[in-house]
Amino acid sequence: MSNRIYSVFVQNVRDRMVTLRINQSKLAETLGVTEGYVSQILNGHRRPGLDSLESFATALSTDPAELIRAHSETTKENVTKSA
């Protein structure tokens, strides 16, 4: 996963967590992984593979493509800053 796509993925996961009102602990429980694993992904210490992308999408009740698509100017600005 490229830096740009990864940045978009993390932002979209965070946005979706806010929308669903879930925290890292609940997401980890739904994914069947440790909270530490989710934290590592969201903090840039670990990058998910395609299988994890699908798992995250399922856990967040969305399509995998939605997690790697830049949606707003804010997201695009964040991607540009982190690239």
Sequence and secondary structure as in RCSB ss.txt:
>XXXX:A:sequence
MSNRIYSVFVQNVRDRMVTLRINQSKLAETLGVTEGYVSQILNGHRRPGLDSLESFATALSTDPAELIRAHSETT
KENVTKSA
>XXXX:A:secstr
  HHHHHHHHHHHHHHHHHHT  HHHHHHHHTS HHHHHHHHTTS    HHHHHHHHHHTTS HHHHTS  SHHH
HHHHHHH 
